Amino acid sequence: MKKPIFIAALALLSSTAVAVTPATPLKTAEMLRDAALKDDVAFDITEGLTTEVGQRMAGTEAEARARDWAVAKLKSLGFKNVRVETFDMPVWVRGEEKAEIVAPFPQKLTLAALGNSGATPPEGLRAEVIGFDSLAEFQAAHDALVKGKIVFVSHGMVPTQDGSGYGYYGAARRQGPSIASRKGAAAIVIRSIGTDHHRNPHTGVQSWAEGVTPIPAAALSIPDAEQLQRILKRAGNRPVTMHLTLTPRNIGIQQSGNVIAEVPGRDPKAPVVLAACHLDSWDLATGAFDDAAGCGITAAAAKRVMDHGQPLRTIRVVWFGAEEVGLFGGLDYMRKHPNEHAVIAESDFGADRVWRFDSRVAQTAQPVVQDIARALAPLGIAQGFTDQAGGSDIGPMAASGVPTMELQQDGTRYFDIHHTPDDTLDKIDPEQLRQNVAAWTAMLSLTSNAAVEFGPMPPVQR
């Protein structure tokens, strides 16, 4: 080739390269999504936290070790502005937990104290058991019928994909103990708020209503609750007597904290995108499903956006403390960080595949919502509600009107596992975990690079 022709060809190639259209935000999100289907960061975080720290009860030394672990891990992944914002909280800890039927059919039962349960005397208490098939039936009972007795409340929670039964059936745990105390019961045991049939009790928090005296409160494993129902039925007119020992205690005000890390945006004045989970767990297991996996998912997705290049908006990853015992971390964060968020989202429903995408953002952000829906569709995720979304720790912020997005995970087996000794790493399916990371990566890529206004939204009317 002659030199002038060669130079002209190079010039043509150069001009052609310059004219290439840059990738759209949607194309970028799709590329990052596909790469995330091979992600190992989320599993590494989940495995590391559950192995090196284990159980992480809020306000305890174990949760403090989890915060130290989290800070080191997030720094090693390249996040900036990694820090802990501490807060004080009252702490309840578990003690001895035993129950047995003394008469008419002597046998041991498996149970766990509910959070904030009162204590029996050290030697336990012995009383007649009176059973109810639902919380409503118990509420309707005359106080004299339960006075001085151990109340047993059952129900029949069934699995659902969206976990919608938890609100209704969970009332037996959340409200039952206070109702029992007001009626003069000696103690209350409930059927665990779960859908499994393993001999594992489900713990969980309950808070005493104002002016109520704490009494012993526990959850029976579901097989034991069904056994107690049969015992009551076969006993006929004979009283069923239980010996119950629960020795939890309150250890006073202790420290918890939220671990915060950021992917700084190009516009430091722009409201941030919040990607959240909770760091603490109940003390019966290592909290892999609830919620180490959520921390792995959100951090892995934010890292993928970070590694691709600086987004327009800052992505703030928050691993909340003390969620399980009363949303203390979320409430403290809300007080300290008002009016800072473009949009918020949280992963706290296990590690099984995302199946639906919900949102509550302003009309100006609907094009972004539609792009997210397009990016999620190849993952088998359908667009759901466009007027409601939430989460646990972010729930109060969402209700106040902060724009919110929610990647709904399949909850069919969630209530088999959560708050039980079974919440361990072997329950995590790595492929479903990667699908979560891919979905979160696409969502964070599009929201953090959007220049539109996502809100504010009107407060949710209760």
C-alpha angles and dihedrals in degrees: 000000000000116000097244090050091047092051091048091051091051090050091051092050090048093051090047091053092050090052094057109122111242117241115275119237088255093051090048091050091049091051092049090045093055093047090051091062085079094048120141099170095085093053091045090055093045093048094044096049095046093044103040097037107017118180112025110191111186117262095012132114088258092060089049089055088049091056091051089048091049094050092051093046096048091048091050090053091057102256119150133222091026110179146141123241107200130205136176125247140167113261129213121189133195125251136176115336122193136145134175138170107241098185151056093357108018114214142130124259131204118231145143130216117252117238113280092014117164119238134251119223110283090260091049130238132272121210144143117274121230117191134211128186095217143010090250091056090050093049090053094052119107113255092236090061093063103029111129093001136111106251118216118197120190134180138164111249113184129197119263131179094237096039091237094148092067094078094054101038094037090068088081088065099036099044106015098081094052091047090050092051092049090051091053099251118162092223142335133229122185136191105262115265094245146098103227130097098216118122090250121118119223114227123195142156127283126173124212116243116245112285094011120132111230116245130183109287127181144160122234120216109258095251089051092047090053089047090053090051089055092047092053091049095048093044091068109179093351115104117247110222125200130193107210127187121185120158108176120147142196113242097192133242114347135167129265129164150190119246111218129190131168146207099209114228130222089246107054091185095056118103112262133245111236121213109184146180134153125259101199126081139188116271099243095079144359095276099234095153094031098067125315088089091056090055090049092049097049096043094045092050093047090049091054091054090045094050091052093057142292112307123220094246128042114256109216116200112200125187101194123216126220099015097140096057099048116320091273093152095050093048093048091049091049091054093049099042111040120161095008103110135091092185136344133210137171138199110212111130105086130273105284120119123297109244105170138034119212128182144179110194138131123281089252088066097050093100088059090048090053091050090051090050090051092049092049098046095081088056090060093256119142125207109250132172119002094187102051139043135144149147140203109270092023092048096098091048092048091049090051090059105268108148109257140193126192130196101202114217123208104265098185093116099021095099090049087067115022120104091006137106085255095071094107138133096265089070091066115099105207094208093052089046090055091051088056091051091049092052093047091046092055092046095047093045092054098041096044092051097044118108093195127106112256096190160247099251127198115265115267111260112231 
